[in-house]
């Protein structure tokens, strides 16, 4: 089977978005489809994204009929590789497992705190027109963002996938680890480093409580971890809920033993920290590429080839790998890849090291802000 072109991927997204949109009634459209570009409110909303079980903005799955849900999932599938789509679908199903873990409790001011129906879809603009348009699918531990400019997918980041639980038992003594490869590939790399290389790669022996870039629209030098209560769409009116989130954040940092020195060590810097691909052996560079692949391979055929090409050959020499925390499975840990238009982060520290986050970003290119601005200046000045 031949690889589709980027314009074919964009056309498939447009067809799926139109098919979904055309199933909606007026009330559903008010939530699910927003006019854009040209609306400041819609543009501000388009670049908001979350990975907590908060309101991600859009039409939730449980506000849709079964045929509408099917159309929504079809659109999601156009923006992900088969492996990433399977992973995202599994993550959504883990809400049922997490619900059991937490005693099927009413949480976060909702009748069902952990809810596989609380995944949101919103389309921005007109997929049938000649102007830019985009879409966002998100809920707890899933955030997929795409924008189409001039008939081509201009950006597919940020792309976030998380898992709670990270590891679940299956019958026959097997394990369900939807993000296992993302964790294992990086651990294989850090353990392959010699003592001198590890001294460059390991920022601190204490892992941060979360990814450092968090859900910022743009990541900048000096950024540090955002506390859990600030990762929601607004704050809770119920002080008990608000206090609970702060207690979870403060308790985890205390449990991990995070100090101010650790925060300085893991903050985002303009010059990447860690060990550069140029300082790795040929075998280790292949391992670095294997870690990169767990992030860029989230993109579907037709898009992933361009992302891989950015790190082909000697280009991988500019990618830095940094680690914080323990080196053994089951120990709290964090890592990141940073390079030109690249920031990929991973952490597994929460819930007894059984709650993981991973995100792939392209600073300067996220949300298509670079190409979108150029397009609007040229065509709609």
C-alpha positions as semicolon CSV with decimal commas, in nm:
position;residue;x (nm);y (nm);z (nm)
1;X;0,000;0,000;0,000
2;X;0,142;0,338;-0,101
3;X;0,194;0,612;0,156
4;X;-0,071;0,885;0,137
5;X;0,041;1,242;0,074
6;X;-0,001;1,511;0,343
7;X;-0,279;1,663;0,133
8;X;-0,458;1,327;0,125
9;X;-0,438;1,308;0,505
10;X;-0,588;1,658;0,524
11;X;-0,865;1,559;0,283
12;X;-0,944;1,252;0,494
13;X;-0,961;1,470;0,805
14;X;-1,192;1,714;0,627
15;X;-1,424;1,438;0,508
16;X;-1,444;1,290;0,858
17;X;-1,499;1,631;1,019
18;X;-1,779;1,717;0,775
19;X;-1,941;1,377;0,826
20;X;-1,940;1,431;1,202
21;X;-2,055;1,793;1,181
22;X;-2,347;1,702;0,956
23;X;-2,488;1,467;1,220
24;X;-2,517;1,743;1,481
25;X;-2,829;1,937;1,569
26;X;-2,814;2,313;1,632
27;X;-2,753;2,278;2,004
28;X;-2,474;2,029;1,952
29;X;-2,315;2,250;1,687
30;X;-2,298;2,538;1,932
31;X;-2,066;2,325;2,142
32;X;-1,893;2,122;1,874
33;X;-1,824;2,364;1,587
34;X;-1,681;2,713;1,628
35;X;-1,627;2,982;1,366
36;X;-1,258;3,037;1,298
37;X;-1,026;3,199;1,197
38;X;-1,117;3,561;1,257
39;X;-1,267;3,507;1,602
40;X;-1,037;3,607;1,886
41;X;-1,242;3,401;2,129
42;X;-1,216;3,091;1,909
43;X;-0,842;3,138;1,857
44;X;-0,785;3,172;2,231
45;X;-0,989;2,857;2,286
46;X;-0,823;2,662;2,005
47;X;-0,484;2,670;2,173
48;X;-0,613;2,576;2,517
49;X;-0,545;2,215;2,599
50;X;-0,552;1,992;2,904
51;X;-0,470;1,641;3,017
52;X;-0,652;1,641;3,352
53;X;-1,017;1,524;3,387
54;X;-1,144;1,879;3,340
55;X;-1,362;2,045;3,076
56;X;-1,155;2,027;2,758
57;X;-1,408;2,228;2,558
58;X;-1,637;2,087;2,291
59;X;-1,905;1,822;2,263
60;X;-1,854;1,524;2,493
61;X;-1,898;1,168;2,376
62;X;-2,190;1,107;2,610
63;X;-2,370;1,410;2,462
64;X;-2,370;1,230;2,128
65;X;-2,575;0,948;1,983
66;X;-2,396;0,624;1,891
67;X;-2,364;0,710;1,521
68;X;-2,222;1,051;1,617
69;X;-1,972;0,888;1,852
70;X;-1,867;0,661;1,567
71;X;-1,812;0,964;1,344
72;X;-1,613;1,137;1,619
73;X;-1,384;0,838;1,660
74;X;-1,340;0,821;1,284
75;X;-1,211;1,179;1,289
76;X;-0,976;1,096;1,575
77;X;-0,841;0,801;1,377
78;X;-0,743;1,026;1,085
79;X;-0,505;1,218;1,310
80;X;-0,323;0,922;1,464
81;X;-0,130;0,618;1,350
82;X;-0,296;0,283;1,407
83;X;-0,075;0,221;1,712
84;X;-0,152;0,564;1,857
85;X;-0,526;0,523;1,792
86;X;-0,526;0,187;1,969
87;X;-0,332;0,343;2,257
88;X;-0,569;0,640;2,284
89;X;-0,874;0,411;2,276
90;X;-0,721;0,196;2,550
91;X;-0,649;0,504;2,762
92;X;-1,012;0,610;2,732
93;X;-1,120;0,265;2,849
94;X;-0,888;0,289;3,149
95;X;-1,130;0,541;3,298
96;X;-1,344;0,239;3,390
97;X;-1,047;0,075;3,561
98;X;-0,956;0,395;3,744
99;X;-1,319;0,431;3,852
100;X;-1,295;0,089;4,020
101;X;-0,961;0,177;4,181
102;X;-1,118;0,487;4,337
103;X;-1,429;0,305;4,457
104;X;-1,672;0,426;4,189
105;X;-1,689;0,762;4,365
106;X;-1,846;1,089;4,260
107;X;-1,549;1,321;4,208
108;X;-1,465;1,668;4,078
109;X;-1,822;1,787;4,129
110;X;-1,958;1,524;3,887
111;X;-2,179;1,222;3,944
112;X;-1,907;1,013;3,782
113;X;-1,559;1,145;3,834
114;X;-1,385;0,893;3,609
115;X;-1,595;0,884;3,298
116;X;-1,506;0,736;2,955
117;X;-1,779;0,958;2,811
118;X;-1,596;1,276;2,916
119;X;-1,392;1,309;2,597
120;X;-1,453;1,623;2,397
121;X;-1,442;1,705;2,027
122;X;-1,448;2,053;1,878
123;X;-1,393;2,160;1,517
124;X;-1,264;2,510;1,448
125;X;-1,358;2,661;1,112
126;X;-1,506;2,507;0,798
127;X;-1,341;2,186;0,672
128;X;-1,510;2,239;0,333
129;X;-1,382;2,593;0,282
130;X;-1,048;2,724;0,158
131;X;-0,952;2,889;0,484
132;X;-0,754;2,724;0,764
133;X;-0,945;2,494;0,997
134;X;-0,860;2,258;1,278
135;X;-0,989;2,018;1,538
136;X;-0,917;1,910;1,892
137;X;-1,001;1,585;2,069
138;X;-0,929;1,566;2,439
139;X;-1,016;1,427;2,778
140;X;-0,832;1,274;3,071
141;X;-0,489;1,167;2,944
142;X;-0,565;1,229;2,576
143;X;-0,511;1,549;2,380
144;X;-0,487;1,548;2,001
145;X;-0,463;1,875;1,808
146;X;-0,449;1,927;1,432
147;X;-0,470;2,230;1,206
148;X;-0,500;2,236;0,827
149;X;-0,362;2,527;0,622
150;X;-0,378;2,547;0,241
151;X;-0,504;2,191;0,219
152;X;-0,218;2,039;0,418
153;X;-0,185;1,942;0,783
154;X;0,028;2,222;0,926
155;X;0,066;2,080;1,277
156;X;-0,028;1,778;1,485
157;X;0,106;1,891;1,819
158;X;0,075;1,903;2,112
159;X;-0,006;1,533;2,129
160;X;-0,050;1,397;2,481
161;X;-0,107;1,038;2,592
162;X;-0,114;0,928;2,956
163;X;-0,217;0,621;3,152
164;X;-0,362;0,567;3,499
165;X;-0,303;0,290;3,581
166;X;0,017;0,261;3,386
167;X;0,022;-0,114;3,451
168;X;-0,288;-0,332;3,491
169;X;-0,316;-0,710;3,537
170;X;-0,462;-0,924;3,262
171;X;-0,575;-1,283;3,269
172;X;-0,304;-1,540;3,218
173;X;-0,050;-1,343;3,418
174;X;-0,004;-1,078;3,150
175;X;0,014;-0,699;3,188
176;X;-0,161;-0,413;3,012
177;X;0,097;-0,134;2,963
178;X;-0,037;0,100;2,693
179;X;0,266;0,331;2,728
180;X;0,520;0,063;2,816
181;X;0,731;0,111;2,505
182;X;0,766;0,484;2,571
183;X;0,903;0,413;2,917
184;X;1,117;0,112;2,830
185;X;1,293;0,263;2,527
186;X;1,418;0,555;2,734
187;X;1,523;0,336;3,027
188;X;1,716;0,116;2,787
189;X;1,900;0,424;2,663
190;X;1,989;0,570;3,003
191;X;2,108;0,231;3,127
192;X;2,326;0,194;2,816
193;X;2,518;0,511;2,904
194;X;2,858;0,486;3,068
195;X;2,942;0,674;3,387
196;X;3,065;0,988;3,212
197;X;2,763;0,996;2,982
198;X;2,521;0,947;3,272
199;X;2,678;1,243;3,450
200;X;2,567;1,457;3,153
201;X;2,227;1,296;3,106
202;X;2,097;1,273;3,463
203;X;1,981;1,612;3,586
204;X;1,900;1,501;3,940
205;X;1,826;1,183;4,129
206;X;1,480;1,314;4,219
207;X;1,200;1,307;3,963
208;X;0,958;1,601;3,935
209;X;0,592;1,540;4,010
210;X;0,482;1,596;3,649
211;X;0,598;1,699;3,304
212;X;0,757;2,044;3,319
213;X;0,603;2,203;3,010
214;X;0,258;2,107;3,142
215;X;-0,028;2,239;2,925
216;X;0,125;2,575;2,837
217;X;0,044;2,712;2,493
218;X;0,412;2,795;2,444
219;X;0,707;2,651;2,634
220;X;0,982;2,895;2,733
221;X;1,315;2,898;2,910
222;X;1,268;2,912;3,287
223;X;0,940;2,721;3,286
224;X;0,893;2,499;3,589
225;X;0,631;2,248;3,693
226;X;0,275;2,384;3,718
227;X;0,091;2,273;4,036
228;X;-0,197;2,031;3,981
229;X;-0,479;2,275;4,073
230;X;-0,365;2,508;3,793
231;X;-0,396;2,236;3,529
232;X;-0,776;2,259;3,527
233;X;-1,010;2,488;3,338
234;X;-1,052;2,733;3,622
235;X;-1,059;2,648;3,990
236;X;-1,331;2,470;4,186
237;X;-1,588;2,677;4,373
238;X;-1,595;2,394;4,627
239;X;-1,302;2,469;4,858
240;X;-1,289;2,105;4,971
241;X;-1,216;1,995;4,612
242;X;-0,963;2,274;4,565
243;X;-0,787;2,183;4,889
244;X;-0,782;1,818;4,786
245;X;-0,594;1,897;4,467
246;X;-0,339;2,107;4,655
247;X;-0,296;1,828;4,908
248;X;-0,234;1,580;4,626
249;X;0,027;1,807;4,468
250;X;0,206;1,900;4,789
251;X;0,192;1,543;4,916
252;X;0,348;1,402;4,600
253;X;0,631;1,655;4,601
254;X;0,697;1,576;4,966
255;X;0,690;1,203;4,896
256;X;0,934;1,242;4,610
257;X;1,157;1,469;4,816
258;X;1,162;1,751;4,560
259;X;1,385;2,044;4,660
260;X;1,444;2,387;4,512
261;X;1,768;2,253;4,368
262;X;1,573;1,978;4,192
263;X;1,332;2,237;4,048
264;X;1,623;2,436;3,909
265;X;1,778;2,121;3,764
266;X;1,464;2,023;3,571
267;X;1,338;2,363;3,454
268;X;1,317;2,423;3,080
269;X;1,625;2,593;2,937
270;X;1,695;2,761;2,605
271;X;2,010;2,551;2,561
272;X;1,896;2,191;2,609
273;X;2,021;2,004;2,912
274;X;2,127;1,642;2,913
275;X;2,346;1,451;2,672
276;X;2,347;1,533;2,301
277;X;2,307;1,273;2,032
278;X;2,650;1,379;1,911
279;X;2,800;1,245;2,235
280;X;2,650;0,899;2,190
281;X;2,791;0,594;2,018
282;X;2,631;0,470;1,696
283;X;2,438;0,205;1,891
284;X;2,324;0,459;2,148
285;X;2,210;0,699;1,873
286;X;1,995;0,417;1,738
287;X;1,847;0,383;2,086
288;X;1,784;0,759;2,093
289;X;1,603;0,729;1,760
290;X;1,395;0,447;1,910
291;X;1,284;0,680;2,190
292;X;1,204;0,953;1,937
293;X;0,998;0,704;1,738
294;X;0,761;0,651;2,032
295;X;0,664;1,018;1,994
296;X;0,673;1,100;1,623
297;X;0,509;0,766;1,534
298;X;0,188;0,897;1,685
299;X;0,130;1,070;1,352
300;X;-0,050;0,881;1,073
301;X;0,110;0,767;0,746
302;X;0,153;1,071;0,526
303;X;0,260;1,289;0,819
304;X;0,500;1,071;1,016
305;X;0,750;1,054;0,729
306;X;0,812;1,428;0,748
307;X;0,860;1,415;1,122
308;X;1,106;1,127;1,098
309;X;1,299;1,312;0,831
310;X;1,366;1,599;1,072
311;X;1,581;1,365;1,282
312;X;1,736;1,153;1,010
313;X;2,111;1,114;0,975
314;X;2,324;1,360;1,167
315;X;2,021;1,570;1,267
316;X;1,976;1,343;1,568
317;X;2,308;1,477;1,700
318;X;2,125;1,795;1,805
319;X;1,867;1,609;2,015
320;X;1,943;1,608;2,388
321;X;1,829;1,336;2,627
322;X;1,785;1,422;2,995
323;X;1,672;1,201;3,284
324;X;1,569;1,258;3,646
325;X;1,494;1,002;3,915
326;X;1,562;0,630;3,952
327;X;1,684;0,396;3,680
328;X;1,491;0,084;3,778
329;X;1,135;0,002;3,682
330;X;0,905;0,098;3,969
331;X;1,117;0,396;4,075
332;X;0,980;0,749;4,015
333;X;1,139;0,893;3,703
334;X;1,117;1,161;3,437
335;X;1,289;1,223;3,104
336;X;1,278;1,460;2,813
337;X;1,405;1,497;2,459
338;X;1,485;1,850;2,351
339;X;1,619;1,982;2,024
340;X;1,526;2,205;1,730
341;X;1,146;2,237;1,732
342;X;1,126;1,937;1,965
343;X;1,022;1,883;2,324
344;X;0,906;1,537;2,431
345;X;0,845;1,468;2,800
346;X;0,763;1,166;3,012
347;X;0,696;1,117;3,381
348;X;0,586;0,824;3,592
349;X;0,577;0,931;3,955
350;X;0,218;0,936;4,073
351;X;0,002;0,668;4,236
352;X;0,301;0,462;4,345
353;X;0,473;0,499;4,006
354;X;0,168;0,367;3,824
355;X;0,042;0,685;3,658
356;X;0,231;0,810;3,353
357;X;0,226;1,112;3,124
358;X;0,386;1,157;2,782
359;X;0,370;1,451;2,546
360;X;0,519;1,535;2,208
361;X;0,554;1,904;2,126
362;X;0,713;2,111;1,853
363;X;0,792;2,450;2,009
364;X;0,739;2,729;1,761
365;X;0,524;2,501;1,547
366;X;0,262;2,380;1,798
367;X;-0,097;2,449;1,686
368;X;0,043;2,554;1,346
369;X;0,104;2,902;1,482
370;X;0,405;2,957;1,255
371;X;0,242;2,863;0,923
372;X;-0,097;2,997;1,022
373;X;0,039;3,343;1,090
374;X;0,221;3,344;0,756
375;X;-0,094;3,230;0,573
376;X;-0,315;3,495;0,730
377;X;-0,065;3,770;0,652
378;X;-0,040;3,663;0,288
379;X;-0,405;3,591;0,216
380;X;-0,615;3,786;0,465
381;X;-0,417;4,099;0,547
